[in-house]
Amino acid sequence: MKNLIALRTLSQVPYSMLAKLLNANSYMIRIYEAGRMRMPAEECEMLSKMFRVEREKIQNSKLEFTEEDIQKLINISKMTDEDKLKSLAS
């Protein structure tokens, strides 16, 4: 899932934090990113709400993030880990 990787790396959210937010484990996040397993729709929906991007962009790697999406992710990357967790969990 190319867009899941982009979402995580642009926002500089570590595997461990993403796993915590999704109530999953880091290993599963890596499996989703590698495309060995499809991320459940509920988790895609949660990511969509947390990062404020369309769910379809997370699920479908053929869709591109807009400049606005990218800017949101870059803004997240500038936060401290504690602030990222608070922002994404709200």
N, C-alpha and C positions, 0 to 999 in steps of 0.2 A: 504494500500500500504506500505508494510514493507520497501521497498527500499526508498520510499520517506521519511519515518521517519528516516531511517539510514542516508540518504543524509543530512537532516536538522540537526540531532543531532550530527553526526560526525563533520560536518563543524561548528557547534554551531551558525547557522544562526537562529535568532528568527522568529517566525511566522510573526511578523509585517514586517520584512525586506523581507522575501520571498514573502509575499503578495504584498508589494510595487513593487518588481522586476517583478512580474507577472501581475501587474495591477489588482489584485484581493483583497480579504479581508481575514483576518486571519481565519474567520469562514469557508470559503471555503477550505482553506488548511487543516483544521482539518477534514472536511468532506471527502476530498480525502484520507487523512491518515487513517481514520477509514474504508475506503472502501465502504462508503455509496453512493458514486458517483464516476464515472470514470473521471479522469483528462483529459481534452481535449487534443488532439494530439498536438495542437499548443503550449500549455503550457509545455507539456513534451519535446517538441523540444527546447523550450526556456531554460528549466532547463538543458537539455543535453549540450547545448552550454555554458551556464553560468558555470556549474560545470565541464565541459569537461569529461563527462561520456556518455556511449552509451545510447541512448533513450530507447532501449529495456530493459535495466537494471532498468530504472525508472518505466516503465510500467509493467514489469513482475517480480513479487516478487520471482519467482522461480529461477531467475538468480542471481548469487552472484557477488558482487563487487570484483575486483581483488585487490591485494596488492597495485598496482599502483594507482587505484581509491581511495582506502582508504587513501593512503599517500597524495593525492591531497586534499582530504577533511580535513585531519588533518592539512595540511599546511594552509588551509583557516581558520580553527579554531584558529590559532595562530595570526591572523590579528586583528587589531582593527575593531570595527563595521564600522567606516568610510572607512577603507581600504577594508573591505569585500564588501561593497556596490559598491565602485569604481571598484574593480576587477570583481565582478559578473556582473556588468552592462556593462562592456566593451566588 
